[in-house]
Amino acid sequence: MDKKIAAPAREGLIIPAPLKRGDLVGIVAPSGPTDTELLNMGIEFLRGLGFNVLAGCNVNAQCGYLAGPDGQRCRDFNAMLREPRVRGVCFARGGYGVMRILDAIDIEAVRTDPKILLGMSDITALQLSLFTRAGLVTFAGPMPAGQMAAGLDSVSAESLVTALTTPVEPRDLFISSPGVRVLRSGKASGVLIGGCL
């Protein structure tokens, strides 16, 4: 099996290789519990984009307001990080709870075989932790049991596919955005670090 090679690191960053149609994408629920029907709709959305999907063993678990006990949620995520066939991981939904497992994440697996990680909301804590501890570049975006299940408009879906399937590189974020006006001209560069809005 071909080992996917991540893009060369820039200034200590680990940039995962882009996905290709047919790649295996894992889904885990490290925060709140999922709604099975919504999760299935999100899985179908990902399949419709051309990806194969592997749901974590405990993705439908529930333990109060969490998607299973801390150890169980972390084992699911670490299993996806360690599985060489999995090229990206989508987080099923946000909610609360991911910060409870941050210390138990397999950072060596993140460094050894970096994968695209996609999520937002509570997942921001995990994304910032992995950026700080491993330099991993992650992706803020829609989640299967949330926005994907609800349906993305064509512009959002196209933007998602582009983000997941093209190499990460510096780009003008607003070059094609209608209605954007320049308040102060010039050039700047830097690292854009997301947050939970």
C-alpha positions as a Markdown table, in Angstrom:
| # | Residue | x | y | z |
|---|---|---|---|---|
| 1 | Met | 0.0 | 0.0 | 0.0 |
| 2 | Asp | 1.3 | 3.5 | -0.8 |
| 3 | Lys | 2.1 | 5.6 | 2.2 |
| 4 | Lys | 0.7 | 9.1 | 1.7 |
| 5 | Ile | 3.4 | 11.7 | 2.1 |
| 6 | Ala | 2.5 | 15.0 | 3.8 |
| 7 | Ala | 3.6 | 18.2 | 2.3 |
| 8 | Pro | 7.0 | 19.5 | 3.5 |
| 9 | Ala | 6.8 | 21.3 | 6.8 |
| 10 | Arg | 6.8 | 25.1 | 6.7 |
| 11 | Glu | 8.4 | 26.8 | 9.7 |
| 12 | Gly | 7.9 | 23.7 | 11.9 |
| 13 | Leu | 4.3 | 23.1 | 10.7 |
| 14 | Ile | 3.0 | 19.6 | 9.7 |
| 15 | Ile | 0.8 | 19.9 | 6.7 |
| 16 | Pro | -1.2 | 16.8 | 5.8 |
| 17 | Ala | -1.4 | 15.5 | 2.3 |
| 18 | Pro | -4.6 | 16.4 | 0.4 |
| 19 | Leu | -7.3 | 13.8 | 0.1 |
| 20 | Lys | -8.2 | 12.1 | -3.2 |
| 21 | Arg | -11.5 | 10.8 | -4.3 |
| 22 | Gly | -11.7 | 7.2 | -3.1 |
| 23 | Asp | -9.6 | 7.9 | 0.0 |
| 24 | Leu | -10.9 | 6.5 | 3.3 |
| 25 | Val | -12.2 | 9.1 | 5.8 |
| 26 | Gly | -12.8 | 8.2 | 9.4 |
| 27 | Ile | -15.5 | 9.6 | 11.6 |
| 28 | Val | -15.2 | 9.9 | 15.4 |
| 29 | Ala | -17.3 | 11.6 | 18.1 |
| 30 | Pro | -14.9 | 12.9 | 20.7 |
| 31 | Ser | -17.4 | 15.4 | 22.2 |
| 32 | Gly | -21.2 | 15.2 | 22.4 |
| 33 | Pro | -23.3 | 12.3 | 21.3 |
| 34 | Thr | -24.5 | 12.0 | 17.8 |
| 35 | Asp | -28.0 | 11.7 | 16.3 |
| 36 | Thr | -27.8 | 8.4 | 14.3 |
| 37 | Glu | -30.0 | 9.6 | 11.5 |
| 38 | Leu | -28.1 | 12.9 | 11.1 |
| 39 | Leu | -24.8 | 11.0 | 11.2 |
| 40 | Asn | -25.9 | 8.7 | 8.5 |
| 41 | Met | -27.0 | 11.7 | 6.3 |
| 42 | Gly | -23.5 | 13.2 | 6.8 |
| 43 | Ile | -21.9 | 9.9 | 5.9 |
| 44 | Glu | -23.9 | 9.8 | 2.7 |
| 45 | Phe | -22.8 | 13.4 | 2.0 |
| 46 | Leu | -19.2 | 12.4 | 2.3 |
| 47 | Arg | -19.7 | 9.4 | 0.0 |
| 48 | Gly | -21.4 | 11.7 | -2.5 |
| 49 | Leu | -18.2 | 13.7 | -2.6 |
| 50 | Gly | -16.4 | 10.5 | -3.6 |
| 51 | Phe | -14.8 | 9.4 | -0.3 |
| 52 | Asn | -15.1 | 6.1 | 1.4 |
| 53 | Val | -16.1 | 6.3 | 5.1 |
| 54 | Leu | -15.1 | 4.4 | 8.2 |
| 55 | Ala | -17.2 | 5.2 | 11.3 |
| 56 | Gly | -15.4 | 4.7 | 14.6 |
| 57 | Cys | -16.5 | 1.8 | 16.8 |
| 58 | Asn | -18.1 | 4.0 | 19.3 |
| 59 | Val | -19.4 | 6.9 | 17.2 |
| 60 | Asn | -23.0 | 6.2 | 18.3 |
| 61 | Ala | -22.2 | 5.8 | 22.0 |
| 62 | Gln | -23.7 | 8.0 | 24.7 |
| 63 | Cys | -22.8 | 8.6 | 28.3 |
| 64 | Gly | -24.9 | 11.4 | 29.6 |
| 65 | Tyr | -24.0 | 14.6 | 27.6 |
| 66 | Leu | -20.9 | 12.9 | 26.1 |
| 67 | Ala | -20.4 | 10.4 | 23.2 |
| 68 | Gly | -19.3 | 7.7 | 25.6 |
| 69 | Pro | -16.7 | 7.6 | 28.4 |
| 70 | Asp | -13.5 | 9.6 | 28.0 |
| 71 | Gly | -11.3 | 6.6 | 27.4 |
| 72 | Gln | -13.7 | 5.2 | 24.8 |
| 73 | Arg | -13.9 | 8.4 | 22.8 |
| 74 | Cys | -10.1 | 8.8 | 22.9 |
| 75 | Arg | -9.5 | 5.2 | 21.8 |
| 76 | Asp | -11.7 | 5.7 | 18.8 |
| 77 | Phe | -9.8 | 8.8 | 17.8 |
| 78 | Asn | -6.3 | 7.3 | 18.4 |
| 79 | Ala | -7.4 | 4.2 | 16.3 |
| 80 | Met | -8.1 | 6.5 | 13.4 |
| 81 | Leu | -4.8 | 8.3 | 13.8 |
| 82 | Arg | -3.0 | 4.9 | 13.8 |
| 83 | Glu | -4.9 | 3.4 | 10.9 |
| 84 | Pro | -2.7 | 3.8 | 7.8 |
| 85 | Arg | -5.7 | 3.4 | 5.4 |
| 86 | Val | -7.5 | 6.4 | 6.9 |
| 87 | Arg | -6.3 | 9.6 | 5.2 |
| 88 | Gly | -8.6 | 12.1 | 7.0 |
| 89 | Val | -10.8 | 12.3 | 10.1 |
| 90 | Cys | -14.1 | 14.1 | 10.3 |
| 91 | Phe | -15.4 | 14.8 | 13.8 |
| 92 | Ala | -19.1 | 13.9 | 13.9 |
| 93 | Arg | -20.2 | 17.0 | 15.9 |
| 94 | Gly | -19.1 | 19.4 | 18.5 |
| 95 | Gly | -20.8 | 19.9 | 21.9 |
| 96 | Tyr | -18.6 | 19.4 | 24.9 |
| 97 | Gly | -16.0 | 17.0 | 26.1 |
| 98 | Val | -13.0 | 16.9 | 23.8 |
| 99 | Met | -10.8 | 18.9 | 26.2 |
| 100 | Arg | -11.2 | 15.9 | 28.6 |
| 101 | Ile | -9.2 | 13.7 | 26.3 |
| 102 | Leu | -6.5 | 16.0 | 25.0 |
| 103 | Asp | -3.7 | 14.6 | 27.2 |
| 104 | Ala | -4.3 | 11.0 | 26.0 |
| 105 | Ile | -4.1 | 11.7 | 22.2 |
| 106 | Asp | -1.3 | 9.8 | 20.5 |
| 107 | Ile | 0.9 | 12.7 | 19.4 |
| 108 | Glu | 3.5 | 10.4 | 17.9 |
| 109 | Ala | 0.8 | 9.0 | 15.5 |
| 110 | Val | -0.1 | 12.6 | 14.5 |
| 111 | Arg | 3.6 | 13.3 | 13.7 |
| 112 | Thr | 4.3 | 9.9 | 12.0 |
| 113 | Asp | 1.3 | 9.9 | 9.7 |
| 114 | Pro | -0.4 | 13.3 | 9.6 |
| 115 | Lys | -4.0 | 13.3 | 8.3 |
| 116 | Ile | -6.5 | 15.9 | 7.5 |
| 117 | Leu | -8.7 | 16.6 | 10.6 |
| 118 | Leu | -12.0 | 18.4 | 9.9 |
| 119 | Gly | -14.3 | 19.9 | 12.5 |
| 120 | Met | -15.2 | 23.0 | 14.5 |
| 121 | Ser | -16.9 | 24.2 | 17.7 |
| 122 | Asp | -15.7 | 22.1 | 20.7 |
| 123 | Ile | -13.2 | 20.5 | 18.3 |
| 124 | Thr | -11.3 | 23.8 | 18.3 |
| 125 | Ala | -9.7 | 22.7 | 21.6 |
| 126 | Leu | -8.3 | 19.6 | 20.0 |
| 127 | Gln | -7.2 | 21.5 | 16.9 |
| 128 | Leu | -5.3 | 24.1 | 19.0 |
| 129 | Ser | -3.8 | 21.4 | 21.1 |
| 130 | Leu | -2.5 | 19.5 | 18.1 |
| 131 | Phe | -1.1 | 22.7 | 16.6 |
| 132 | Thr | 0.7 | 23.6 | 19.8 |
| 133 | Arg | 2.0 | 20.1 | 20.6 |
| 134 | Ala | 2.8 | 18.8 | 17.1 |
| 135 | Gly | 2.5 | 21.7 | 14.7 |
| 136 | Leu | -0.3 | 20.0 | 12.8 |
| 137 | Val | -2.4 | 22.1 | 10.4 |
| 138 | Thr | -6.0 | 21.2 | 10.8 |
| 139 | Phe | -9.2 | 22.3 | 9.0 |
| 140 | Ala | -12.1 | 24.2 | 10.5 |
| 141 | Gly | -15.3 | 23.2 | 8.7 |
| 142 | Pro | -18.6 | 21.4 | 8.6 |
| 143 | Met | -19.2 | 18.2 | 10.5 |
| 144 | Pro | -21.2 | 15.1 | 9.4 |
| 145 | Ala | -23.9 | 15.0 | 12.0 |
| 146 | Gly | -24.3 | 18.8 | 11.8 |
| 147 | Gln | -23.9 | 21.0 | 8.8 |
| 148 | Met | -23.2 | 18.1 | 6.3 |
| 149 | Ala | -26.5 | 16.4 | 7.4 |
| 150 | Ala | -28.4 | 19.7 | 7.1 |
| 151 | Gly | -27.0 | 20.1 | 3.5 |
| 152 | Leu | -24.4 | 22.6 | 2.3 |
| 153 | Asp | -25.1 | 25.1 | -0.4 |
| 154 | Ser | -23.1 | 24.5 | -3.6 |
| 155 | Val | -20.6 | 27.2 | -2.9 |
| 156 | Ser | -19.8 | 25.8 | 0.6 |
| 157 | Ala | -19.7 | 22.2 | -0.8 |
| 158 | Glu | -17.3 | 23.3 | -3.6 |
| 159 | Ser | -15.1 | 25.2 | -1.1 |
| 160 | Leu | -15.0 | 22.1 | 1.2 |
| 161 | Val | -13.9 | 19.8 | -1.6 |
| 162 | Thr | -11.3 | 22.3 | -2.7 |
| 163 | Ala | -9.9 | 22.7 | 0.8 |
| 164 | Leu | -9.7 | 18.9 | 1.3 |
| 165 | Thr | -8.3 | 17.9 | -2.1 |
| 166 | Thr | -5.8 | 20.6 | -3.0 |
| 167 | Pro | -2.4 | 21.2 | -1.3 |
| 168 | Val | -2.4 | 23.8 | 1.5 |
| 169 | Glu | -0.5 | 26.8 | 0.2 |
| 170 | Pro | -0.6 | 30.5 | 0.8 |
| 171 | Arg | -3.5 | 32.1 | -1.1 |
| 172 | Asp | -5.5 | 35.3 | -1.4 |
| 173 | Leu | -8.5 | 34.5 | 0.6 |
| 174 | Phe | -10.7 | 37.2 | -0.9 |
| 175 | Ile | -9.6 | 37.4 | -4.5 |
| 176 | Ser | -13.0 | 36.1 | -5.8 |
| 177 | Ser | -15.3 | 37.3 | -3.1 |
| 178 | Pro | -17.8 | 39.8 | -4.4 |
| 179 | Gly | -18.4 | 42.9 | -2.4 |
| 180 | Val | -15.1 | 42.9 | -0.7 |
| 181 | Arg | -13.4 | 46.2 | -0.6 |
| 182 | Val | -9.9 | 47.1 | 0.4 |
| 183 | Leu | -9.7 | 49.4 | 3.4 |
| 184 | Arg | -5.9 | 49.7 | 3.5 |
| 185 | Ser | -3.8 | 48.3 | 0.6 |
| 186 | Gly | -0.6 | 46.4 | 1.1 |
| 187 | Lys | 0.7 | 42.8 | 1.7 |
| 188 | Ala | 1.0 | 40.8 | 4.9 |
| 189 | Ser | 1.7 | 37.2 | 5.7 |
| 190 | Gly | 1.3 | 35.1 | 8.7 |
| 191 | Val | -0.2 | 32.0 | 10.2 |
| 192 | Leu | -4.0 | 32.0 | 10.5 |
| 193 | Ile | -5.1 | 30.2 | 13.7 |
| 194 | Gly | -8.8 | 29.6 | 14.0 |
| 195 | Gly | -11.0 | 29.8 | 17.0 |
| 196 | Cys | -14.5 | 28.8 | 18.1 |
| 197 | Leu | -16.9 | 31.6 | 17.0 |
